[in-house]
């Protein structure tokens, strides 16, 4: 069977992270949404997404296809329903379409003509950008069970201080000495060739993906995920870092999501709780205004390729777009549009030629090319976010 993941109705709620990727390639738990579905199904998947992303993330359609709403994370019950879909059937949860069977000859989809299968289970669903960190603990638990099922962990060195070792899994090539790991309240997963340096203290649920690093003396509270080739230090609480992101120094990061190729300067701190303990409101791209989260704790949402200088301070519920550069004293405003340059004293437009030069240099350090396709995507984002900038 051919499986295709589509963005679904919540795609714009998940900006700025879906500016640069389909919903399927968001990371929550240990794996991305796509990786979860592919592990469960035993098939590779392709994507239906925005036109400007479709060359990088193409769709492959065959005679028979099952379309899956990428906002839904798989579990055994839901996967079984998806695998058993037949022609003219669709899976619904209330008003949401989770998955449906289609043939390449079908041009128009009218769900009123489909046989409806109602799903009343408890699958994790990504509806809002803050769900990425707020639901990360559940996702780590599910991914941990999926990845480690029937497998044995690498041995844990006796130099480490371990609580609940049965809830810890270490992949081949991982290095960890003189660290403290407490998995009593949630699993801890250490990916292939990852490293936890001396003196680090970690509470689960926690995921350190392949080739990533926890630096000396770091204090990490779960549920936290550090994506592939990323680095953390200082204090981190209930946050998700995508791949190739760096928070390598002292400073606090809490209840936050950090995109790919981001860098937080030394002693960067974010607030995750208002002084009056009120509900946090954050920028909503769909209404172009600040909206309610229902959360008391909500920190920093930083889009891909954005960076901040040393001693940067972020207010509660700050949203930063793609390829912004923040620096200077004081608190910048809590919505920073894509391609912004500046800080509390004000912002100007971060011109694409300068932004692309930085991206090229940063990515080349990891032997990854910032190619013409990447430039085309970023140029498109520059244009569609122009309305948010004050030049």
Secondary structure as UniProt FT lines:
FT   STRAND          2..6
FT   TURN            9..10
FT   HELIX           11..14
FT   TURN            15..16
FT   HELIX           17..19
FT   HELIX           23..25
FT   HELIX           33..41
FT   STRAND          45..48
FT   HELIX           51..53
FT   TURN            54..56
FT   STRAND          64..69
FT   TURN            70..71
FT   HELIX           76..83
FT   TURN            87..88
FT   STRAND          89..93
FT   TURN            94..95
FT   STRAND          96..103
FT   TURN            104..105
FT   HELIX           111..113
FT   STRAND          115..118
FT   TURN            129..130
FT   HELIX           131..134
FT   HELIX           136..148
FT   TURN            149..150
FT   TURN            158..159
FT   STRAND          161..163
FT   HELIX           165..167
FT   STRAND          168..170
FT   TURN            172..173
FT   STRAND          175..176
FT   STRAND          180..182
FT   TURN            184..185
FT   STRAND          188..190
FT   TURN            192..193
FT   STRAND          195..196
FT   TURN            198..199
FT   STRAND          201..203
FT   STRAND          206..208
FT   TURN            210..211
FT   STRAND          213..214
FT   TURN            216..217
FT   STRAND          219..221
FT   STRAND          224..226
FT   TURN            228..229
FT   STRAND          231..232
FT   STRAND          235..237
FT   STRAND          240..241
FT   TURN            243..244
FT   STRAND          246..247
FT   STRAND          252..254
FT   STRAND          257..258
FT   TURN            260..261
FT   STRAND          263..264
FT   TURN            266..267
FT   STRAND          269..270
FT   TURN            275..276
FT   STRAND          281..284
FT   TURN            285..288
FT   STRAND          289..292
FT   STRAND          300..302
FT   TURN            304..305
FT   STRAND          307..308
FT   TURN            310..311
FT   STRAND          313..314
FT   TURN            316..317
FT   STRAND          318..320
FT   STRAND          325..326
FT   STRAND          335..336
FT   TURN            338..339
FT   STRAND          340..343
FT   TURN            344..345
FT   STRAND          346..349
FT   HELIX           352..364
FT   TURN            365..367
FT   HELIX           372..384
FT   HELIX           386..388
//
